[in-house]
Amino acid sequence: MGLDFNRLFGKSVRYPLAKDAFILMFAVQLVFAIAAWFISGYFLGDMSTVFSGEEIPSLESLMPFMVYSTPLMIVTWVFLILLMPAYLENSLAYFSGKRKALSGDLGTSKKRFLPLLALCLIIGLIMLACFGGIFLVAFAMLTGGSFMLVAAGGLWFAIGLVIGIIILFMTTVSPVISVLEKHGALDAIKKSWKMIAKNKLNTFIFYVLLGAVVVAVTVIGTMPETFYTLLSGDTSMLSIPSFVFMIIRTAIQTYVALLTYAALVGLYAAIKKTKT
C-alpha cells in the first residue's frame, strides 16, 4: 500500500518553521559550530593550497586539529541525541494535528536519552566496522603505506558499504520506535527491521524524496558562499565572511535536521497506519 508522501513531506518541510523548535536547535548547533569554526581556522588556517591540490596535508600536520576537533564532535553528537527525543515526540503531536510547544516535550529527552544513546552507539559501532576500510585507506595514503594496504582498505570499504547501507535502511525508524514506544535499543532495531521489511519500496521512495529535498535546500542555502569563494578566491577560515557563512550553514543544518526528524516520525506514523 502506497503512503501519502505529499502529506508526509508537506508537513515535514513546515515543521522546522516553528520558532520554538528552530531556535533551541539552532542555538545549540551554533555554539558548537563557532567552536568548530575557531578550531578549524586556528589549526588549518588558509586551505587554498589544499583545495587547489598543491599540497596534501600530512598526518602529523592534522594531528593537533584532530586532538581538539574529535572531542568537540563527540560532545556535539551527544547533545543532539539528548535533544532528539523531545523533537520526535513534538513531531508526532504535529503530525497528529495537535501542535504544542517544544518545552512540553523536553521531559521526554531526559527519560529516553540513555536508551536512544545506546541505540545510536550500537548502530554507530556497526557503521564504524562497515566503513572502517576508508580509515585504513586514508592512513595508508597519509603515511605512504603499500598498495596492498590501500587495496585491502578499499575492498573492506566496498563490502562494508553495501552491508552498512542495508543496515541503515532497515533500522530507519528505530530511533522513533525507541522514543515513542519506549523500547530498548535491540528491541527498537528488531521492530524497525520488521516494519521496514514490509515497506521496503515505500522506504526507498521516502529516502529518494528526502534526499532530493535535503540536497535542494543545501544547494540553495550554500549558493552565496559558493559564489563568494569562487569570485573572491578567499579560502581563509578565520574571517568575517567565513563567520557569516558559518552561521548560514548552521541555520541550514538546523532546518535539515528538524525536517529529517519530522519526516522520520511521519514515515513511522504512516507505516503504522497501514497496519503492516
N, C-alpha and C positions, 0 to 999 in steps of 0.2 A: 504494500500500500504506500503510495507516494505521500510525502509530507508537504505541508503548506509552507514552502520556502519564502514566498512573498511576505507572509506574515512574520515568519521567523526572523528574516533579515531586516524587514521593515521596522520591526520593533527594536532589534539589536542595534541598528545604527543610530537610533534615537536615545537609547538608554544612557550613553555617556554624556548627553547634553544636560542631564540633571546636575544642578550646581553643587549640591552637597556630595554627590558621588564623585564628580570630577575633581573638585577642589582638594579633597583629602588625598586621593591617589596622586594627583599632580604635585602636591606639597611634599609628600613622602619621596616620590621619584626625583623631584627637583633637588632635594637635599643630597641624595646620593649621586645625582648627575653632576652637581657642582664639584663634589669631592673627586669624582672620576675625571672631570674636565681638568681640574688642577693637577692631579697626579699624572695624567697623560701629558699635559703641557710641560710639566716640570721635568719629567724623566725622558720624554720622547722629543720634545721641542719641535723644531721645524722638520716636517716629514717629506719635504719636497723631493729630496734625493731618493727616498724610498719609493714614493709614488711614481717617480719617473723611471725607476728601475736601475738607477745609477748605483744604488747601494742596497745590499741585503743585510739587515741587522743580524748581529751575532747573538748567540745565546747569552754570552757574558754581558752584552750591552742591554739586553732586555730583562736581565735578572732583577735589577732594582725596581723596575716598573712592575714586574710580576709579584715581587715581595709585598708591595703595597696594594696593588690592584686586586689580587686574589682574595684577601680577607674582606675587602670592600664589596666584592662581588658576592661573596657568601652571605654577608650581613644583609645586603640588598635583597637577595633571594629569600632569606628567612623572613624579612619584614613583609615582602609581597605575599608570601604564603600565609603570614599572620592575618593580613587583610582580606585574603581571598574568600574565606567562609562568609564574612559579612556581605560581600558583593554577590556571592552566589545566592544567598538567602534573599537579599534585596531584589535580585533579578527575577527570582521565582515569583515574588509578590507582584513585580512589574508585569510579568507575562500573564499573571492571573487577573490583571486589571485592578489590582489593589496597591497602587503606588504608595510607598511610605518612605519616611526619612531614613537615611542610612544609619543614623545614630541608634535607631531602634534595633538594628541587627548586629551592632558591634559585639554584643554579648556572645553571639554565635562564634565569633573569631576566637574568643577565649576558650570556649568549650570544645571546638573542633580543630584547634590549631595542631595539637600533637598528633592526632590520627592522620590529618592531612599532611603534616610534615613527614610522618613515617611513610605514607604513600608516595610522596614526592622523592624521598630518599631511595626507596626500593626501585622506582622507575628510573630515577637518575643513575643509580649504580648499574642497572641493566643497560642503559644507554651508554654509559661510560665503557662497559665491557664490549658493547657492539661497535662503538665508534673509536675505540682505543687505537685502532690502526693509524688514524690520522696523526695522532701524537707521536707515534713511532716514526712515521714519515718525516714529520717536522723536526724531530730530534735528530734523525739521521742527516737531514739536509743542513741543519744548523751546526752540526759537529763534524760534517764531512764523512759521514758513515758510508758503508759499502752499498753497492747497487742491490745486493741481495737483501739487505736490511730494509731498503726503500721498497723493494718488490714485495717483501713479506708484509710490511705495513700496509701497502696498497691492497693486497689480497685480503688481509684481515678487514680492512675498511669496507671493501666491496661486498664481502659476505655479511659483515655486521650491518651494513646499511640496509640491506633487504630485511634482515631479521628485525632491526630496530624500527623500521617503518611499519612493519606488520604489528609489532607490539604496541607502538604509539597509536596506531589506528584502532586496534581492538580495545585499548584502555581509554578511549576518547572521553567517555563520561564518568570515569572512575572518580575524579575529584568531586564532581557534582553528587554522585552517589554517596561518597564518604561524608560529605557535609549534610546534605538534605535528608538522607536516610539513616544517618548516624551509624555507618558501617565502619569496621576496621579496614586497614589497608588491603589485606589479602581478600577479604570478602567483597570489597568495592571493586577490585580488579576482576574477580570472578564474575560478578554480576554485570559489570561493563562488558566483559568478553561475551557473555550470553546475549545481552541486548544488541550489541553491535553485530554479532554473528547473524542475527535475524534481520538486520537492517544495513547490510554492507553497501548496497547500492545507494541508499539514502545518505549514509555517512560519507561515501565517496563524493556525492554531489555536494553535500554540506562543505566538505573541505575545499572543493573546487571554487564554490561561491565565496567562502570565507577568504580563501587565498586571493581571489580577484578583488574583493573589497579592500583587504589589507594592503595589497600592492598599489591599488589606485589611490588610497588615502596617503600612503607613504610617499609615493612618487610626486603627487601634487603638493604635499606638505613640504617636501625637501627640495622642490624646484628652485626656490630663491637661493638656497645655499649652494646648489649645484651651479647655477648660473654665475653667482658671485665668485666662486672658486675658479671657474673656467675663464671668466673675463679678467679677474684681478691677478690670478696666479698665486693668491695668498693661501698658504697651507700652514701658517703658524697656528699653534693651538692656544696659546695664552694671549688673546687679543680681544678687543671689544666685539668685533664681528663674530668671532668664534663663540664668544659667550652668549650673544644674542641667538645665534643659530642653535646652540646647545639648548636654550630654553624652548625654542620652537620644536626641536626634536623631542624634547621631554613631553611637551603637550601632545604631540602626535603619538608617542608611545603610550601615553596615558589613555588617549582616546581608543587606540587599538586594543589595549589590554581590557578596558571596560567593555568594548564591543565584543571581544572574544569571550569574556565571562558570560555576558548576556546570551550570546549565540550558543554556547555550550549548554546553558540552562534551557534555552529554547529547544535545542535538539533533544535533550533528555526528556523534557515535558511532552514534546511531540511524539517521541518514540513510545513513551508510556501510554499516551492517549490511544495509540494504535492497538494496545493490548497484545503486543507480540512477545 
